[in-house]
């Protein structure tokens, strides 16, 4: 009796045969194919490529006006290939605090999307997909505002707007290393002084690039 054939791999995923003739997925080729597809894919939400399993930030906005907003990191194919968890909840922010940052973030991201000839996004009830780099910048703002004193929110928003993309990513990287309440509170205090007149020497694009391995749309060059 003939042995049953192995299940076919998903489209775009290359496999090779191990010594026992079982199909094995090559993680390096999976990630490479995903990044290549993302360069030419259409986008949804705020610049998130329409490909299988994109690594992105998902902003979950409940229909209820008093419900908290959740920011979830979906690791996509990068997480699957590395054997990591599928997703992690990165931030929970109250509705009033979210309302204080939603319009600013939308305008900032849409300006950059239009510069790349991509369609603008908008916040709506349900899941909102945000491209990985833009989403990480959003996390920096959301963490700080969620942990801030009420009177510091406007100053934090102004500080975030004054920062370059690489600086926002650098700050996000520091929080991700130790994502405790104390660290997020420290971020809020750092940004609460208002726009920085001088850049800190530790804010370097190279550091941001090492801490982010997202899709190509907004990678630091």
HELIX and SHEET records of a PDB file:
HELIX    1   1 UNK A   27  UNK A   40  1                                  14    
HELIX    2   2 UNK A   76  UNK A   82  1                                   7    
HELIX    3   3 UNK A   95  UNK A  115  1                                  21    
HELIX    4   4 UNK A  132  UNK A  147  1                                  16    
HELIX    5   5 UNK A  150  UNK A  152  5                                   3    
HELIX    6   6 UNK A  153  UNK A  162  1                                  10    
HELIX    7   7 UNK A  165  UNK A  177  1                                  13    
HELIX    8   8 UNK A  181  UNK A  191  1                                  11    
HELIX    9   9 UNK A  205  UNK A  211  1                                   7    
HELIX   10  10 UNK A  216  UNK A  218  5                                   3    
SHEET    1   A 2 UNK A  15  UNK A  17  0                                        
SHEET    2   A 2 UNK A  23  UNK A  25 -1                                        
SHEET    1   B 2 UNK A  43  UNK A  44  0                                        
SHEET    2   B 2 UNK A  48  UNK A  49 -1                                        
SHEET    1   C 4 UNK A  87  UNK A  93  0                                        
SHEET    2   C 4 UNK A  69  UNK A  74 -1                                        
SHEET    3   C 4 UNK A  56  UNK A  61 -1                                        
SHEET    4   C 4 UNK A 126  UNK A 131 -1                                        
END                                                                             
